[in-house]
Each structure stands twice: as structure tokens, then as C-alpha cells.
Amino acid sequence: MDFKKEILTGIPNELPKKQEYDTSINHAPIRENILNAEEKKLALRNALRYFDKKFHKKLIPEFNSELLKYGRIYMHRFRPDYDMYARPINEYPHKSKEAASIMLMIQNNLDKRVAQHPHELITYFSGVITTSIGSGILYS
């Protein structure tokens, strides 16, 4: 499947195979476990809101494990198989140049040739920290 088609598929109808944690890649530092029980539940609810309820039973323990182990939910299962790099802006399916620019920036920041942590993206928008792996869910 080509790049545009893959992005346009959005959130998959079936869960992709769980990906192994690649120890050959430099990963983001583990965040200190500072969330209380209610904040952890909120983090899980926020992560799950993108997915059909039929997947929640499988994703809850997986996302909770990531949260406990790494201090963030990265959704590693959904990391794309295609190479991440900043493509020409018109290669991104978009309704506005601003949206295409954000996709380009995210993919540039996950380019393994330049990214410090190519499997985890931490971005700062208006002082709010958002984490993601740059999967198709950001582009739907």
C-alpha cells in the first residue's frame, strides 16, 4: 500500500500485530511514575477514545503496561511499518496546508536519521505535552 493510502485508512478495523520493543533503537527516557490512580485512569480513557470499544479489553492491559513501564502511553502496536521522514508537503493527504505541515513536522521528528527517539514522539503544543508514535491515528 502506498503512503497516502496507508494514512487515509486511519484507525484500523483490526488490531495490528503487537510490535516487539526494539532494543537497537534509542528510546525516550522512562518518565517518573507521578500519576495517581485517577490520573492513570484518565490517561487510559484518553488513549482508548480513539479505538472501537471492541478493542478495549485487549488494549487496556497493553496501554496500562506501557504507562507503568515507561510513564507514558506510546501505543507502540500502532507504529507504522513505512519509513518516517519529512516527505514533500503535497504527498500528505490534507484539507489544509496547516494540517499537512503538522504531519510533515511529526514525520520529520520521527525520522530515524535525525530523531533522538524515533519510536516515541513527545511534542509540545501550547504548553500541553502530547505523546504519540506518529501512527495513522494522527492523520484521520
PyRosetta script that sets phi, psi and omega in degrees:
from pyrosetta import init, pose_from_sequence

init()
pose = pose_from_sequence("MDFKKEILTGIPNELPKKQEYDTSINHAPIRENILNAEEKKLALRNALRYFDKKFHKKLIPEFNSELLKYGRIYMHRFRPDYDMYARPINEYPHKSKEAASIMLMIQNNLDKRVAQHPHELITYFSGVITTSIGSGILYS")
pose.set_psi(1, 137.5)
pose.set_omega(1, -179.7)
pose.set_phi(2, -79.1)
pose.set_psi(2, 167.4)
pose.set_omega(2, -172.6)
pose.set_phi(3, -55.4)
pose.set_psi(3, -51.8)
pose.set_omega(3, -178.6)
pose.set_phi(4, -59.7)
pose.set_psi(4, -45.2)
pose.set_omega(4, -179.3)
pose.set_phi(5, -63.0)
pose.set_psi(5, -40.3)
pose.set_omega(5, -179.0)
pose.set_phi(6, -63.9)
pose.set_psi(6, -43.7)
pose.set_omega(6, 178.5)
pose.set_phi(7, -64.5)
pose.set_psi(7, -42.1)
pose.set_omega(7, -177.3)
pose.set_phi(8, -68.5)
pose.set_psi(8, -16.0)
pose.set_omega(8, 176.9)
pose.set_phi(9, -69.0)
pose.set_psi(9, -24.0)
pose.set_omega(9, 177.4)
pose.set_phi(10, 66.3)
pose.set_psi(10, -145.0)
pose.set_omega(10, -179.5)
pose.set_phi(11, -69.9)
pose.set_psi(11, 128.2)
pose.set_omega(11, -175.7)
pose.set_phi(12, -68.2)
pose.set_psi(12, 152.6)
pose.set_omega(12, 175.6)
pose.set_phi(13, -76.4)
pose.set_psi(13, -20.5)
pose.set_omega(13, 176.2)
pose.set_phi(14, -124.7)
pose.set_psi(14, 146.1)
pose.set_omega(14, 179.3)
pose.set_phi(15, -68.7)
pose.set_psi(15, 132.5)
pose.set_omega(15, 173.7)
pose.set_phi(16, -68.0)
pose.set_psi(16, 159.5)
pose.set_omega(16, 177.7)
pose.set_phi(17, -60.0)
pose.set_psi(17, 139.5)
pose.set_omega(17, 178.2)
pose.set_phi(18, -63.4)
pose.set_psi(18, 132.3)
pose.set_omega(18, -178.5)
pose.set_phi(19, -92.9)
pose.set_psi(19, 142.0)
pose.set_omega(19, 176.5)
pose.set_phi(20, -70.9)
pose.set_psi(20, 147.2)
pose.set_omega(20, 176.3)
pose.set_phi(21, -72.5)
pose.set_psi(21, 116.9)
pose.set_omega(21, -174.5)
pose.set_phi(22, -83.1)
pose.set_psi(22, 107.2)
pose.set_omega(22, -177.7)
pose.set_phi(23, -76.9)
pose.set_psi(23, -9.2)
pose.set_omega(23, 178.7)
pose.set_phi(24, -83.5)
pose.set_psi(24, -7.9)
pose.set_omega(24, -179.3)
pose.set_phi(25, -99.8)
pose.set_psi(25, 141.9)
pose.set_omega(25, 174.7)
pose.set_phi(26, -73.1)
pose.set_psi(26, 123.0)
pose.set_omega(26, -177.6)
pose.set_phi(27, -105.9)
pose.set_psi(27, 157.4)
pose.set_omega(27, 177.8)
pose.set_phi(28, -60.3)
pose.set_psi(28, 147.6)
pose.set_omega(28, 177.9)
pose.set_phi(29, -60.9)
pose.set_psi(29, 147.8)
pose.set_omega(29, 177.9)
pose.set_phi(30, -70.5)
pose.set_psi(30, 129.3)
pose.set_omega(30, -179.2)
pose.set_phi(31, -79.7)
pose.set_psi(31, 141.2)
pose.set_omega(31, 177.2)
pose.set_phi(32, -59.2)
pose.set_psi(32, 140.5)
pose.set_omega(32, -178.4)
pose.set_phi(33, -78.5)
pose.set_psi(33, 88.6)
pose.set_omega(33, -174.8)
pose.set_phi(34, -109.6)
pose.set_psi(34, -6.6)
pose.set_omega(34, -177.7)
pose.set_phi(35, -79.0)
pose.set_psi(35, 139.8)
pose.set_omega(35, 173.6)
pose.set_phi(36, -82.0)
pose.set_psi(36, 177.4)
pose.set_omega(36, -175.2)
pose.set_phi(37, -59.1)
pose.set_psi(37, -42.3)
pose.set_omega(37, 180.0)
pose.set_phi(38, -66.7)
pose.set_psi(38, -39.2)
pose.set_omega(38, 179.0)
pose.set_phi(39, -67.0)
pose.set_psi(39, -34.9)
pose.set_omega(39, 176.5)
pose.set_phi(40, -66.7)
pose.set_psi(40, -41.3)
pose.set_omega(40, 176.9)
pose.set_phi(41, -61.8)
pose.set_psi(41, -41.7)
pose.set_omega(41, 178.6)
pose.set_phi(42, -63.4)
pose.set_psi(42, -42.6)
pose.set_omega(42, 178.2)
pose.set_phi(43, -59.9)
pose.set_psi(43, -42.4)
pose.set_omega(43, 178.8)
pose.set_phi(44, -66.3)
pose.set_psi(44, -43.7)
pose.set_omega(44, 178.5)
pose.set_phi(45, -61.5)
pose.set_psi(45, -41.8)
pose.set_omega(45, 179.0)
pose.set_phi(46, -62.9)
pose.set_psi(46, -40.0)
pose.set_omega(46, 179.3)
pose.set_phi(47, -69.3)
pose.set_psi(47, -39.3)
pose.set_omega(47, -175.7)
pose.set_phi(48, -74.6)
pose.set_psi(48, -18.9)
pose.set_omega(48, -175.1)
pose.set_phi(49, -61.9)
pose.set_psi(49, -18.4)
pose.set_omega(49, 179.9)
pose.set_phi(50, -81.4)
pose.set_psi(50, -13.3)
pose.set_omega(50, -169.5)
pose.set_phi(51, -117.4)
pose.set_psi(51, 147.1)
pose.set_omega(51, 176.0)
pose.set_phi(52, -57.2)
pose.set_psi(52, 142.6)
pose.set_omega(52, -178.5)
pose.set_phi(53, -56.9)
pose.set_psi(53, -26.9)
pose.set_omega(53, -179.6)
pose.set_phi(54, -62.6)
pose.set_psi(54, -19.4)
pose.set_omega(54, 179.6)
pose.set_phi(55, -94.2)
pose.set_psi(55, -12.9)
pose.set_omega(55, -171.9)
pose.set_phi(56, -59.1)
pose.set_psi(56, -41.4)
pose.set_omega(56, -177.8)
pose.set_phi(57, -58.1)
pose.set_psi(57, -36.4)
pose.set_omega(57, 179.9)
pose.set_phi(58, -82.9)
pose.set_psi(58, -36.6)
pose.set_omega(58, -174.9)
pose.set_phi(59, -79.9)
pose.set_psi(59, -30.9)
pose.set_omega(59, -177.7)
pose.set_phi(60, -56.1)
pose.set_psi(60, -53.2)
pose.set_omega(60, -179.8)
pose.set_phi(61, -65.4)
pose.set_psi(61, -32.6)
pose.set_omega(61, 179.9)
pose.set_phi(62, -67.6)
pose.set_psi(62, -49.4)
pose.set_omega(62, 179.5)
pose.set_phi(63, -66.3)
pose.set_psi(63, -38.1)
pose.set_omega(63, 177.8)
pose.set_phi(64, -63.1)
pose.set_psi(64, -39.8)
pose.set_omega(64, 177.7)
pose.set_phi(65, -62.1)
pose.set_psi(65, -43.6)
pose.set_omega(65, 177.4)
pose.set_phi(66, -61.8)
pose.set_psi(66, -44.1)
pose.set_omega(66, -179.1)
pose.set_phi(67, -61.0)
pose.set_psi(67, -44.0)
pose.set_omega(67, -179.4)
pose.set_phi(68, -71.2)
pose.set_psi(68, -37.7)
pose.set_omega(68, -176.0)
pose.set_phi(69, -80.1)
pose.set_psi(69, -40.6)
pose.set_omega(69, -173.5)
pose.set_phi(70, -111.2)
pose.set_psi(70, -11.3)
pose.set_omega(70, -178.5)
pose.set_phi(71, 84.0)
pose.set_psi(71, 0.1)
pose.set_omega(71, 178.1)
pose.set_phi(72, -147.8)
pose.set_psi(72, 159.9)
pose.set_omega(72, 173.5)
pose.set_phi(73, -102.0)
pose.set_psi(73, 112.2)
pose.set_omega(73, -178.4)
pose.set_phi(74, -98.5)
pose.set_psi(74, -17.5)
pose.set_omega(74, -177.5)
pose.set_phi(75, 59.2)
pose.set_psi(75, 47.9)
pose.set_omega(75, -177.1)
pose.set_phi(76, -53.0)
pose.set_psi(76, -30.6)
pose.set_omega(76, 180.0)
pose.set_phi(77, -55.2)
pose.set_psi(77, -30.4)
pose.set_omega(77, -172.7)
pose.set_phi(78, -97.2)
pose.set_psi(78, 10.1)
pose.set_omega(78, 177.1)
pose.set_phi(79, -62.8)
pose.set_psi(79, 128.6)
pose.set_omega(79, -178.4)
pose.set_phi(80, -63.3)
pose.set_psi(80, 154.3)
pose.set_omega(80, 177.4)
pose.set_phi(81, -84.0)
pose.set_psi(81, -22.2)
pose.set_omega(81, -178.0)
pose.set_phi(82, -76.5)
pose.set_psi(82, 158.7)
pose.set_omega(82, 178.6)
pose.set_phi(83, -67.4)
pose.set_psi(83, 136.6)
pose.set_omega(83, 178.6)
pose.set_phi(84, -96.7)
pose.set_psi(84, 121.9)
pose.set_omega(84, 174.3)
pose.set_phi(85, -164.9)
pose.set_psi(85, 162.5)
pose.set_omega(85, -179.2)
pose.set_phi(86, -75.5)
pose.set_psi(86, 108.4)
pose.set_omega(86, 176.7)
pose.set_phi(87, -85.4)
pose.set_psi(87, 166.3)
pose.set_omega(87, 172.4)
pose.set_phi(88, -57.0)
pose.set_psi(88, 141.0)
pose.set_omega(88, -171.3)
pose.set_phi(89, -54.7)
pose.set_psi(89, -33.0)
pose.set_omega(89, -178.7)
pose.set_phi(90, -75.1)
pose.set_psi(90, -7.5)
pose.set_omega(90, 175.4)
pose.set_phi(91, -80.3)
pose.set_psi(91, -11.3)
pose.set_omega(91, 178.9)
pose.set_phi(92, -91.5)
pose.set_psi(92, 126.8)
pose.set_omega(92, 175.8)
pose.set_phi(93, -67.4)
pose.set_psi(93, 128.2)
pose.set_omega(93, -174.6)
pose.set_phi(94, -155.8)
pose.set_psi(94, 159.4)
pose.set_omega(94, 173.0)
pose.set_phi(95, -104.9)
pose.set_psi(95, -15.4)
pose.set_omega(95, 176.3)
pose.set_phi(96, -144.6)
pose.set_psi(96, 151.4)
pose.set_omega(96, 177.5)
pose.set_phi(97, -63.0)
pose.set_psi(97, -31.0)
pose.set_omega(97, 179.3)
pose.set_phi(98, -62.7)
pose.set_psi(98, -43.7)
pose.set_omega(98, 178.9)
pose.set_phi(99, -63.9)
pose.set_psi(99, -43.8)
pose.set_omega(99, 178.3)
pose.set_phi(100, -62.2)
pose.set_psi(100, -37.5)
pose.set_omega(100, 179.1)
pose.set_phi(101, -63.6)
pose.set_psi(101, -39.2)
pose.set_omega(101, 179.0)
pose.set_phi(102, -66.0)
pose.set_psi(102, -43.2)
pose.set_omega(102, 177.8)
pose.set_phi(103, -61.3)
pose.set_psi(103, -43.9)
pose.set_omega(103, 178.7)
pose.set_phi(104, -59.9)
pose.set_psi(104, -45.3)
pose.set_omega(104, -179.6)
pose.set_phi(105, -62.3)
pose.set_psi(105, -45.3)
pose.set_omega(105, -179.2)
pose.set_phi(106, -61.6)
pose.set_psi(106, -45.7)
pose.set_omega(106, -178.8)
pose.set_phi(107, -67.8)
pose.set_psi(107, -34.8)
pose.set_omega(107, 175.3)
pose.set_phi(108, -62.1)
pose.set_psi(108, -40.9)
pose.set_omega(108, -178.3)
pose.set_phi(109, -74.4)
pose.set_psi(109, -8.5)
pose.set_omega(109, 176.0)
pose.set_phi(110, -110.8)
pose.set_psi(110, 7.6)
pose.set_omega(110, 177.7)
pose.set_phi(111, -68.6)
pose.set_psi(111, 119.2)
pose.set_omega(111, -175.7)
pose.set_phi(112, -64.8)
pose.set_psi(112, -13.8)
pose.set_omega(112, 176.3)
pose.set_phi(113, -77.7)
pose.set_psi(113, -21.4)
pose.set_omega(113, -176.7)
pose.set_phi(114, -126.5)
pose.set_psi(114, -20.9)
pose.set_omega(114, -174.7)
pose.set_phi(115, -76.2)
pose.set_psi(115, 139.0)
pose.set_omega(115, 174.5)
pose.set_phi(116, -71.2)
pose.set_psi(116, -38.3)
pose.set_omega(116, -179.3)
pose.set_phi(117, -131.5)
pose.set_psi(117, 80.5)
pose.set_omega(117, -171.0)
pose.set_phi(118, -67.7)
pose.set_psi(118, -12.0)
pose.set_omega(118, 177.9)
pose.set_phi(119, -100.4)
pose.set_psi(119, -3.1)
pose.set_omega(119, 177.3)
pose.set_phi(120, -137.5)
pose.set_psi(120, 131.1)
pose.set_omega(120, 178.1)
pose.set_phi(121, -115.1)
pose.set_psi(121, 128.0)
pose.set_omega(121, 174.5)
pose.set_phi(122, -120.1)
pose.set_psi(122, 116.8)
pose.set_omega(122, -178.9)
pose.set_phi(123, -119.5)
pose.set_psi(123, 156.4)
pose.set_omega(123, 180.0)
pose.set_phi(124, -120.5)
pose.set_psi(124, 114.7)
pose.set_omega(124, 176.7)
pose.set_phi(125, -117.8)
pose.set_psi(125, 116.5)
pose.set_omega(125, 178.1)
pose.set_phi(126, 50.4)
pose.set_psi(126, 39.4)
pose.set_omega(126, 176.8)
pose.set_phi(127, 79.2)
pose.set_psi(127, -1.0)
pose.set_omega(127, 179.1)
pose.set_phi(128, -99.5)
pose.set_psi(128, 131.0)
pose.set_omega(128, -179.6)
pose.set_phi(129, -87.6)
pose.set_psi(129, 129.6)
pose.set_omega(129, 175.0)
pose.set_phi(130, -126.4)
pose.set_psi(130, 139.2)
pose.set_omega(130, 177.2)
pose.set_phi(131, -117.7)
pose.set_psi(131, 148.1)
pose.set_omega(131, 179.0)
pose.set_phi(132, -164.4)
pose.set_psi(132, 165.6)
pose.set_omega(132, 175.1)
pose.set_phi(133, -102.9)
pose.set_psi(133, 3.0)
pose.set_omega(133, 177.8)
pose.set_phi(134, 78.1)
pose.set_psi(134, 27.9)
pose.set_omega(134, -178.3)
pose.set_phi(135, -80.0)
pose.set_psi(135, 176.0)
pose.set_omega(135, 179.8)
pose.set_phi(136, -56.8)
pose.set_psi(136, -19.3)
pose.set_omega(136, -178.3)
pose.set_phi(137, -65.3)
pose.set_psi(137, -22.4)
pose.set_omega(137, 179.0)
pose.set_phi(138, -75.9)
pose.set_psi(138, -19.6)
pose.set_omega(138, -170.8)
pose.set_phi(139, -104.2)
pose.set_psi(139, -7.2)
pose.set_omega(139, -176.5)
pose.set_phi(140, -74.4)
pose.dump_pdb("model.pdb")
